[in-house]
């Protein structure tokens, strides 16, 4: 796999993850891991991180 392909694929995956976290925040979907209920603020932080990584990947691919 070439480096450009890797950057595009990772940008798309991080974009999908960001969209799913945004959907959880908007619709109030519950998240639970075993008996631990994941608080909504975790999705806010994850949304920001995933969106940043997706945008960074697409900026990087445009510069090449």
mmCIF file of the N, C-alpha and C atoms, coordinates in Angstrom:
data_MODEL
# 
_entry.id   MODEL 
# 
loop_
_atom_site.group_PDB 
_atom_site.id 
_atom_site.type_symbol 
_atom_site.label_atom_id 
_atom_site.label_alt_id 
_atom_site.label_comp_id 
_atom_site.label_asym_id 
_atom_site.label_entity_id 
_atom_site.label_seq_id 
_atom_site.pdbx_PDB_ins_code 
_atom_site.Cartn_x 
_atom_site.Cartn_y 
_atom_site.Cartn_z 
_atom_site.occupancy 
_atom_site.B_iso_or_equiv 
_atom_site.pdbx_formal_charge 
_atom_site.auth_seq_id 
_atom_site.auth_comp_id 
_atom_site.auth_asym_id 
_atom_site.auth_atom_id 
_atom_site.pdbx_PDB_model_num 
ATOM 1   N N  . UNK A 1 1  ? 0.850   -1.167 0.000  1.00 0.00 ? 1  UNK A N  1 
ATOM 2   C CA . UNK A 1 1  ? 0.000   0.000  0.000  1.00 0.00 ? 1  UNK A CA 1 
ATOM 3   C C  . UNK A 1 1  ? 0.898   1.232  0.000  1.00 0.00 ? 1  UNK A C  1 
ATOM 4   N N  . UNK A 1 2  ? 0.578   2.170  -0.858 1.00 0.00 ? 2  UNK A N  1 
ATOM 5   C CA . UNK A 1 2  ? 1.387   3.377  -0.927 1.00 0.00 ? 2  UNK A CA 1 
ATOM 6   C C  . UNK A 1 2  ? 1.012   4.324  0.219  1.00 0.00 ? 2  UNK A C  1 
ATOM 7   N N  . UNK A 1 3  ? 1.872   5.274  0.457  1.00 0.00 ? 3  UNK A N  1 
ATOM 8   C CA . UNK A 1 3  ? 1.647   6.228  1.539  1.00 0.00 ? 3  UNK A CA 1 
ATOM 9   C C  . UNK A 1 3  ? 0.408   7.080  1.268  1.00 0.00 ? 3  UNK A C  1 
ATOM 10  N N  . UNK A 1 4  ? 0.186   7.468  0.026  1.00 0.00 ? 4  UNK A N  1 
ATOM 11  C CA . UNK A 1 4  ? -0.999  8.266  -0.311 1.00 0.00 ? 4  UNK A CA 1 
ATOM 12  C C  . UNK A 1 4  ? -2.284  7.495  -0.037 1.00 0.00 ? 4  UNK A C  1 
ATOM 13  N N  . UNK A 1 5  ? -2.295  6.219  -0.396 1.00 0.00 ? 5  UNK A N  1 
ATOM 14  C CA . UNK A 1 5  ? -3.462  5.389  -0.144 1.00 0.00 ? 5  UNK A CA 1 
ATOM 15  C C  . UNK A 1 5  ? -3.723  5.258  1.346  1.00 0.00 ? 5  UNK A C  1 
ATOM 16  N N  . UNK A 1 6  ? -2.659  5.071  2.113  1.00 0.00 ? 6  UNK A N  1 
ATOM 17  C CA . UNK A 1 6  ? -2.791  4.961  3.566  1.00 0.00 ? 6  UNK A CA 1 
ATOM 18  C C  . UNK A 1 6  ? -3.387  6.228  4.164  1.00 0.00 ? 6  UNK A C  1 
ATOM 19  N N  . UNK A 1 7  ? -2.928  7.388  3.708  1.00 0.00 ? 7  UNK A N  1 
ATOM 20  C CA . UNK A 1 7  ? -3.421  8.659  4.241  1.00 0.00 ? 7  UNK A CA 1 
ATOM 21  C C  . UNK A 1 7  ? -4.899  8.841  3.892  1.00 0.00 ? 7  UNK A C  1 
ATOM 22  N N  . UNK A 1 8  ? -5.287  8.523  2.677  1.00 0.00 ? 8  UNK A N  1 
ATOM 23  C CA . UNK A 1 8  ? -6.686  8.669  2.275  1.00 0.00 ? 8  UNK A CA 1 
ATOM 24  C C  . UNK A 1 8  ? -7.586  7.720  3.067  1.00 0.00 ? 8  UNK A C  1 
ATOM 25  N N  . UNK A 1 9  ? -7.174  6.462  3.183  1.00 0.00 ? 9  UNK A N  1 
ATOM 26  C CA . UNK A 1 9  ? -7.977  5.480  3.915  1.00 0.00 ? 9  UNK A CA 1 
ATOM 27  C C  . UNK A 1 9  ? -8.105  5.876  5.382  1.00 0.00 ? 9  UNK A C  1 
ATOM 28  N N  . UNK A 1 10 ? -7.014  6.317  5.994  1.00 0.00 ? 10 UNK A N  1 
ATOM 29  C CA . UNK A 1 10 ? -7.097  6.716  7.401  1.00 0.00 ? 10 UNK A CA 1 
ATOM 30  C C  . UNK A 1 10 ? -7.954  7.966  7.561  1.00 0.00 ? 10 UNK A C  1 
ATOM 31  N N  . UNK A 1 11 ? -7.890  8.892  6.632  1.00 0.00 ? 11 UNK A N  1 
ATOM 32  C CA . UNK A 1 11 ? -8.745  10.077 6.687  1.00 0.00 ? 11 UNK A CA 1 
ATOM 33  C C  . UNK A 1 11 ? -10.219 9.725  6.587  1.00 0.00 ? 11 UNK A C  1 
ATOM 34  N N  . UNK A 1 12 ? -10.549 8.784  5.712  1.00 0.00 ? 12 UNK A N  1 
ATOM 35  C CA . UNK A 1 12 ? -11.943 8.344  5.569  1.00 0.00 ? 12 UNK A CA 1 
ATOM 36  C C  . UNK A 1 12 ? -12.411 7.640  6.834  1.00 0.00 ? 12 UNK A C  1 
ATOM 37  N N  . UNK A 1 13 ? -11.574 6.762  7.386  1.00 0.00 ? 13 UNK A N  1 
ATOM 38  C CA . UNK A 1 13 ? -11.965 6.048  8.614  1.00 0.00 ? 13 UNK A CA 1 
ATOM 39  C C  . UNK A 1 13 ? -12.151 6.998  9.791  1.00 0.00 ? 13 UNK A C  1 
ATOM 40  N N  . UNK A 1 14 ? -11.245 7.934  9.963  1.00 0.00 ? 14 UNK A N  1 
ATOM 41  C CA . UNK A 1 14 ? -11.404 8.900  11.046 1.00 0.00 ? 14 UNK A CA 1 
ATOM 42  C C  . UNK A 1 14 ? -12.628 9.785  10.812 1.00 0.00 ? 14 UNK A C  1 
ATOM 43  N N  . UNK A 1 15 ? -12.938 10.082 9.565  1.00 0.00 ? 15 UNK A N  1 
ATOM 44  C CA . UNK A 1 15 ? -14.147 10.843 9.256  1.00 0.00 ? 15 UNK A CA 1 
ATOM 45  C C  . UNK A 1 15 ? -15.405 10.081 9.634  1.00 0.00 ? 15 UNK A C  1 
ATOM 46  N N  . UNK A 1 16 ? -15.438 8.795  9.335  1.00 0.00 ? 16 UNK A N  1 
ATOM 47  C CA . UNK A 1 16 ? -16.589 7.963  9.703  1.00 0.00 ? 16 UNK A CA 1 
ATOM 48  C C  . UNK A 1 16 ? -16.729 7.886  11.218 1.00 0.00 ? 16 UNK A C  1 
ATOM 49  N N  . UNK A 1 17 ? -15.616 7.730  11.908 1.00 0.00 ? 17 UNK A N  1 
ATOM 50  C CA . UNK A 1 17 ? -15.652 7.672  13.373 1.00 0.00 ? 17 UNK A CA 1 
ATOM 51  C C  . UNK A 1 17 ? -16.174 8.989  13.935 1.00 0.00 ? 17 UNK A C  1 
ATOM 52  N N  . UNK A 1 18 ? -15.733 10.111 13.382 1.00 0.00 ? 18 UNK A N  1 
ATOM 53  C CA . UNK A 1 18 ? -16.209 11.415 13.840 1.00 0.00 ? 18 UNK A CA 1 
ATOM 54  C C  . UNK A 1 18 ? -17.711 11.557 13.615 1.00 0.00 ? 18 UNK A C  1 
ATOM 55  N N  . UNK A 1 19 ? -18.197 11.108 12.474 1.00 0.00 ? 19 UNK A N  1 
ATOM 56  C CA . UNK A 1 19 ? -19.634 11.184 12.177 1.00 0.00 ? 19 UNK A CA 1 
ATOM 57  C C  . UNK A 1 19 ? -20.433 10.326 13.150 1.00 0.00 ? 19 UNK A C  1 
ATOM 58  N N  . UNK A 1 20 ? -19.936 9.152  13.472 1.00 0.00 ? 20 UNK A N  1 
ATOM 59  C CA . UNK A 1 20 ? -20.643 8.279  14.425 1.00 0.00 ? 20 UNK A CA 1 
ATOM 60  C C  . UNK A 1 20 ? -20.674 8.886  15.830 1.00 0.00 ? 20 UNK A C  1 
ATOM 61  N N  . UNK A 1 21 ? -19.584 9.516  16.246 1.00 0.00 ? 21 UNK A N  1 
ATOM 62  C CA . UNK A 1 21 ? -19.591 10.180 17.547 1.00 0.00 ? 21 UNK A CA 1 
ATOM 63  C C  . UNK A 1 21 ? -20.552 11.371 17.544 1.00 0.00 ? 21 UNK A C  1 
ATOM 64  N N  . UNK A 1 22 ? -20.607 12.093 16.443 1.00 0.00 ? 22 UNK A N  1 
ATOM 65  C CA . UNK A 1 22 ? -21.546 13.200 16.327 1.00 0.00 ? 22 UNK A CA 1 
ATOM 66  C C  . UNK A 1 22 ? -22.986 12.694 16.392 1.00 0.00 ? 22 UNK A C  1 
ATOM 67  N N  . UNK A 1 23 ? -23.252 11.579 15.734 1.00 0.00 ? 23 UNK A N  1 
ATOM 68  C CA . UNK A 1 23 ? -24.597 10.994 15.771 1.00 0.00 ? 23 UNK A CA 1 
ATOM 69  C C  . UNK A 1 23 ? -24.957 10.575 17.198 1.00 0.00 ? 23 UNK A C  1 
ATOM 70  N N  . UNK A 1 24 ? -23.999 10.019 17.926 1.00 0.00 ? 24 UNK A N  1 
ATOM 71  C CA . UNK A 1 24 ? -24.267 9.632  19.314 1.00 0.00 ? 24 UNK A CA 1 
ATOM 72  C C  . UNK A 1 24 ? -24.619 10.858 20.153 1.00 0.00 ? 24 UNK A C  1 
ATOM 73  N N  . UNK A 1 25 ? -23.892 11.948 19.939 1.00 0.00 ? 25 UNK A N  1 
ATOM 74  C CA . UNK A 1 25 ? -24.157 13.174 20.700 1.00 0.00 ? 25 UNK A CA 1 
ATOM 75  C C  . UNK A 1 25 ? -25.532 13.745 20.340 1.00 0.00 ? 25 UNK A C  1 
ATOM 76  N N  . UNK A 1 26 ? -25.854 13.794 19.054 1.00 0.00 ? 26 UNK A N  1 
ATOM 77  C CA . UNK A 1 26 ? -27.121 14.381 18.611 1.00 0.00 ? 26 UNK A CA 1 
ATOM 78  C C  . UNK A 1 26 ? -28.317 13.549 19.064 1.00 0.00 ? 26 UNK A C  1 
ATOM 79  N N  . UNK A 1 27 ? -28.238 12.242 18.865 1.00 0.00 ? 27 UNK A N  1 
ATOM 80  C CA . UNK A 1 27 ? -29.387 11.378 19.157 1.00 0.00 ? 27 UNK A CA 1 
ATOM 81  C C  . UNK A 1 27 ? -29.378 10.811 20.573 1.00 0.00 ? 27 UNK A C  1 
ATOM 82  N N  . UNK A 1 28 ? -28.321 11.050 21.324 1.00 0.00 ? 28 UNK A N  1 
ATOM 83  C CA . UNK A 1 28 ? -28.263 10.583 22.701 1.00 0.00 ? 28 UNK A CA 1 
ATOM 84  C C  . UNK A 1 28 ? -28.165 9.075  22.843 1.00 0.00 ? 28 UNK A C  1 
ATOM 85  N N  . UNK A 1 29 ? -27.531 8.437  21.873 1.00 0.00 ? 29 UNK A N  1 
ATOM 86  C CA . UNK A 1 29 ? -27.387 6.984  21.929 1.00 0.00 ? 29 UNK A CA 1 
ATOM 87  C C  . UNK A 1 29 ? -26.544 6.580  23.137 1.00 0.00 ? 29 UNK A C  1 
ATOM 88  N N  . UNK A 1 30 ? -26.994 5.575  23.869 1.00 0.00 ? 30 UNK A N  1 
ATOM 89  C CA . UNK A 1 30 ? -26.189 5.115  25.015 1.00 0.00 ? 30 UNK A CA 1 
ATOM 90  C C  . UNK A 1 30 ? -25.017 4.258  24.533 1.00 0.00 ? 30 UNK A C  1 
ATOM 91  N N  . UNK A 1 31 ? -23.960 4.276  25.318 1.00 0.00 ? 31 UNK A N  1 
ATOM 92  C CA . UNK A 1 31 ? -22.799 3.426  25.035 1.00 0.00 ? 31 UNK A CA 1 
ATOM 93  C C  . UNK A 1 31 ? -22.388 2.777  26.345 1.00 0.00 ? 31 UNK A C  1 
ATOM 94  N N  . UNK A 1 32 ? -22.146 1.475  26.277 1.00 0.00 ? 32 UNK A N  1 
ATOM 95  C CA . UNK A 1 32 ? -21.794 0.734  27.479 1.00 0.00 ? 32 UNK A CA 1 
ATOM 96  C C  . UNK A 1 32 ? -20.751 -0.316 27.133 1.00 0.00 ? 32 UNK A C  1 
ATOM 97  N N  . UNK A 1 33 ? -19.734 -0.412 27.983 1.00 0.00 ? 33 UNK A N  1 
ATOM 98  C CA . UNK A 1 33 ? -18.701 -1.431 27.835 1.00 0.00 ? 33 UNK A CA 1 
ATOM 99  C C  . UNK A 1 33 ? -18.764 -2.282 29.097 1.00 0.00 ? 33 UNK A C  1 
ATOM 100 N N  . UNK A 1 34 ? -19.298 -3.472 28.958 1.00 0.00 ? 34 UNK A N  1 
ATOM 101 C CA . UNK A 1 34 ? -19.517 -4.312 30.133 1.00 0.00 ? 34 UNK A CA 1 
ATOM 102 C C  . UNK A 1 34 ? -20.534 -3.643 31.038 1.00 0.00 ? 34 UNK A C  1 
ATOM 103 N N  . UNK A 1 35 ? -20.156 -3.362 32.265 1.00 0.00 ? 35 UNK A N  1 
ATOM 104 C CA . UNK A 1 35 ? -21.057 -2.674 33.193 1.00 0.00 ? 35 UNK A CA 1 
ATOM 105 C C  . UNK A 1 35 ? -20.785 -1.173 33.247 1.00 0.00 ? 35 UNK A C  1 
ATOM 106 N N  . UNK A 1 36 ? -19.757 -0.709 32.533 1.00 0.00 ? 36 UNK A N  1 
ATOM 107 C CA . UNK A 1 36 ? -19.380 0.701  32.545 1.00 0.00 ? 36 UNK A CA 1 
ATOM 108 C C  . UNK A 1 36 ? -20.182 1.457  31.488 1.00 0.00 ? 36 UNK A C  1 
ATOM 109 N N  . UNK A 1 37 ? -20.912 2.471  31.927 1.00 0.00 ? 37 UNK A N  1 
ATOM 110 C CA . UNK A 1 37 ? -21.659 3.333  31.013 1.00 0.00 ? 37 UNK A CA 1 
ATOM 111 C C  . UNK A 1 37 ? -20.742 4.488  30.610 1.00 0.00 ? 37 UNK A C  1 
ATOM 112 N N  . UNK A 1 38 ? -20.507 4.617  29.304 1.00 0.00 ? 38 UNK A N  1 
ATOM 113 C CA . UNK A 1 38 ? -19.595 5.644  28.791 1.00 0.00 ? 38 UNK A CA 1 
ATOM 114 C C  . UNK A 1 38 ? -20.315 6.992  28.808 1.00 0.00 ? 38 UNK A C  1 
ATOM 115 N N  . UNK A 1 39 ? -19.746 7.988  29.498 1.00 0.00 ? 39 UNK A N  1 
ATOM 116 C CA . UNK A 1 39 ? -20.390 9.298  29.550 1.00 0.00 ? 39 UNK A CA 1 
ATOM 117 C C  . UNK A 1 39 ? -20.369 9.994  28.186 1.00 0.00 ? 39 UNK A C  1 
ATOM 118 N N  . UNK A 1 40 ? -21.302 10.927 28.007 1.00 0.00 ? 40 UNK A N  1 
ATOM 119 C CA . UNK A 1 40 ? -21.429 11.622 26.730 1.00 0.00 ? 40 UNK A CA 1 
ATOM 120 C C  . UNK A 1 40 ? -20.198 12.492 26.440 1.00 0.00 ? 40 UNK A C  1 
ATOM 121 N N  . UNK A 1 41 ? -19.523 13.007 27.478 1.00 0.00 ? 41 UNK A N  1 
ATOM 122 C CA . UNK A 1 41 ? -18.373 13.872 27.234 1.00 0.00 ? 41 UNK A CA 1 
ATOM 123 C C  . UNK A 1 41 ? -17.247 13.114 26.538 1.00 0.00 ? 41 UNK A C  1 
ATOM 124 N N  . UNK A 1 42 ? -17.204 11.807 26.691 1.00 0.00 ? 42 UNK A N  1 
ATOM 125 C CA . UNK A 1 42 ? -16.179 11.013 26.000 1.00 0.00 ? 42 UNK A CA 1 
ATOM 126 C C  . UNK A 1 42 ? -16.392 11.094 24.482 1.00 0.00 ? 42 UNK A C  1 
ATOM 127 N N  . UNK A 1 43 ? -17.640 11.094 24.059 1.00 0.00 ? 43 UNK A N  1 
ATOM 128 C CA . UNK A 1 43 ? -17.923 11.223 22.625 1.00 0.00 ? 43 UNK A CA 1 
ATOM 129 C C  . UNK A 1 43 ? -17.578 12.613 22.112 1.00 0.00 ? 43 UNK A C  1 
ATOM 130 N N  . UNK A 1 44 ? -17.768 13.647 22.937 1.00 0.00 ? 44 UNK A N  1 
ATOM 131 C CA . UNK A 1 44 ? -17.373 14.996 22.518 1.00 0.00 ? 44 UNK A CA 1 
ATOM 132 C C  . UNK A 1 44 ? -15.862 15.058 22.278 1.00 0.00 ? 44 UNK A C  1 
ATOM 133 N N  . UNK A 1 45 ? -15.101 14.521 23.202 1.00 0.00 ? 45 UNK A N  1 
ATOM 134 C CA . UNK A 1 45 ? -13.639 14.524 23.056 1.00 0.00 ? 45 UNK A CA 1 
ATOM 135 C C  . UNK A 1 45 ? -13.227 13.675 21.852 1.00 0.00 ? 45 UNK A C  1 
ATOM 136 N N  . UNK A 1 46 ? -13.830 12.503 21.719 1.00 0.00 ? 46 UNK A N  1 
ATOM 137 C CA . UNK A 1 46 ? -13.507 11.609 20.599 1.00 0.00 ? 46 UNK A CA 1 
ATOM 138 C C  . UNK A 1 46 ? -13.890 12.238 19.269 1.00 0.00 ? 46 UNK A C  1 
ATOM 139 N N  . UNK A 1 47 ? -15.000 12.962 19.243 1.00 0.00 ? 47 UNK A N  1 
ATOM 140 C CA . UNK A 1 47 ? -15.423 13.657 18.031 1.00 0.00 ? 47 UNK A CA 1 
ATOM 141 C C  . UNK A 1 47 ? -14.374 14.675 17.612 1.00 0.00 ? 47 UNK A C  1 
ATOM 142 N N  . UNK A 1 48 ? -13.900 15.467 18.552 1.00 0.00 ? 48 UNK A N  1 
ATOM 143 C CA . UNK A 1 48 ? -12.899 16.483 18.230 1.00 0.00 ? 48 UNK A CA 1 
ATOM 144 C C  . UNK A 1 48 ? -11.592 15.858 17.742 1.00 0.00 ? 48 UNK A C  1 
ATOM 145 N N  . UNK A 1 49 ? -11.154 14.809 18.409 1.00 0.00 ? 49 UNK A N  1 
ATOM 146 C CA . UNK A 1 49 ? -9.893  14.156 18.026 1.00 0.00 ? 49 UNK A CA 1 
ATOM 147 C C  . UNK A 1 49 ? -10.024 13.503 16.649 1.00 0.00 ? 49 UNK A C  1 
ATOM 148 N N  . UNK A 1 50 ? -11.102 12.757 16.422 1.00 0.00 ? 50 UNK A N  1 
ATOM 149 C CA . UNK A 1 50 ? -11.283 12.070 15.138 1.00 0.00 ? 50 UNK A CA 1 
ATOM 150 C C  . UNK A 1 50 ? -11.446 13.067 13.994 1.00 0.00 ? 50 UNK A C  1 
ATOM 151 N N  . UNK A 1 51 ? -12.192 14.141 14.233 1.00 0.00 ? 51 UNK A N  1 
ATOM 152 C CA . UNK A 1 51 ? -12.375 15.152 13.186 1.00 0.00 ? 51 UNK A CA 1 
ATOM 153 C C  . UNK A 1 51 ? -11.044 15.832 12.861 1.00 0.00 ? 51 UNK A C  1 
ATOM 154 N N  . UNK A 1 52 ? -10.254 16.131 13.891 1.00 0.00 ? 52 UNK A N  1 
ATOM 155 C CA . UNK A 1 52 ? -8.939  16.736 13.665 1.00 0.00 ? 52 UNK A CA 1 
ATOM 156 C C  . UNK A 1 52 ? -8.046  15.811 12.828 1.00 0.00 ? 52 UNK A C  1 
ATOM 157 N N  . UNK A 1 53 ? -8.034  14.523 13.160 1.00 0.00 ? 53 UNK A N  1 
ATOM 158 C CA . UNK A 1 53 ? -7.194  13.582 12.423 1.00 0.00 ? 53 UNK A CA 1 
ATOM 159 C C  . UNK A 1 53 ? -7.667  13.413 10.976 1.00 0.00 ? 53 UNK A C  1 
ATOM 160 N N  . UNK A 1 54 ? -8.988  13.415 10.763 1.00 0.00 ? 54 UNK A N  1 
ATOM 161 C CA . UNK A 1 54 ? -9.519  13.296 9.398  1.00 0.00 ? 54 UNK A CA 1 
ATOM 162 C C  . UNK A 1 54 ? -9.153  14.520 8.565  1.00 0.00 ? 54 UNK A C  1 
ATOM 163 N N  . UNK A 1 55 ? -9.359  15.701 9.133  1.00 0.00 ? 55 UNK A N  1 
ATOM 164 C CA . UNK A 1 55 ? -9.029  16.925 8.402  1.00 0.00 ? 55 UNK A CA 1 
ATOM 165 C C  . UNK A 1 55 ? -7.527  17.003 8.134  1.00 0.00 ? 55 UNK A C  1 
ATOM 166 N N  . UNK A 1 56 ? -6.732  16.625 9.110  1.00 0.00 ? 56 UNK A N  1 
ATOM 167 C CA . UNK A 1 56 ? -5.274  16.645 8.929  1.00 0.00 ? 56 UNK A CA 1 
ATOM 168 C C  . UNK A 1 56 ? -4.839  15.705 7.808  1.00 0.00 ? 56 UNK A C  1 
ATOM 169 N N  . UNK A 1 57 ? -5.466  14.547 7.726  1.00 0.00 ? 57 UNK A N  1 
ATOM 170 C CA . UNK A 1 57 ? -5.119  13.600 6.666  1.00 0.00 ? 57 UNK A CA 1 
ATOM 171 C C  . UNK A 1 57 ? -5.437  14.186 5.294  1.00 0.00 ? 57 UNK A C  1 
ATOM 172 N N  . UNK A 1 58 ? -6.596  14.834 5.164  1.00 0.00 ? 58 UNK A N  1 
ATOM 173 C CA . UNK A 1 58 ? -6.963  15.382 3.860  1.00 0.00 ? 58 UNK A CA 1 
ATOM 174 C C  . UNK A 1 58 ? -6.141  16.615 3.508  1.00 0.00 ? 58 UNK A C  1 
ATOM 175 N N  . UNK A 1 59 ? -5.742  17.388 4.505  1.00 0.00 ? 59 UNK A N  1 
ATOM 176 C CA . UNK A 1 59 ? -4.835  18.508 4.241  1.00 0.00 ? 59 UNK A CA 1 
ATOM 177 C C  . UNK A 1 59 ? -3.477  17.977 3.776  1.00 0.00 ? 59 UNK A C  1 
ATOM 178 N N  . UNK A 1 60 ? -3.019  16.929 4.429  1.00 0.00 ? 60 UNK A N  1 
ATOM 179 C CA . UNK A 1 60 ? -1.729  16.329 4.066  1.00 0.00 ? 60 UNK A CA 1 
ATOM 180 C C  . UNK A 1 60 ? -1.748  15.782 2.639  1.00 0.00 ? 60 UNK A C  1 
ATOM 181 N N  . UNK A 1 61 ? -2.840  15.142 2.260  1.00 0.00 ? 61 UNK A N  1 
ATOM 182 C CA . UNK A 1 61 ? -2.912  14.565 0.907  1.00 0.00 ? 61 UNK A CA 1 
ATOM 183 C C  . UNK A 1 61 ? -3.008  15.669 -0.170 1.00 0.00 ? 61 UNK A C  1 
ATOM 184 N N  . UNK A 1 62 ? -3.620  16.801 0.180  1.00 0.00 ? 62 UNK A N  1 
ATOM 185 C CA . UNK A 1 62 ? -3.697  17.917 -0.780 1.00 0.00 ? 62 UNK A CA 1 
ATOM 186 C C  . UNK A 1 62 ? -2.349  18.546 -1.022 1.00 0.00 ? 62 UNK A C  1 
ATOM 187 N N  . UNK A 1 63 ? -1.486  18.522 0.009  1.00 0.00 ? 63 UNK A N  1 
ATOM 188 C CA . UNK A 1 63 ? -0.161  19.130 -0.137 1.00 0.00 ? 63 UNK A CA 1 
ATOM 189 C C  . UNK A 1 63 ? 0.772   18.294 -0.987 1.00 0.00 ? 63 UNK A C  1 
ATOM 190 N N  . UNK A 1 64 ? 0.486   17.001 -1.118 1.00 0.00 ? 64 UNK A N  1 
ATOM 191 C CA . UNK A 1 64 ? 1.374   16.113 -1.891 1.00 0.00 ? 64 UNK A CA 1 
ATOM 192 C C  . UNK A 1 64 ? 1.129   16.226 -3.360 1.00 0.00 ? 64 UNK A C  1 
# 
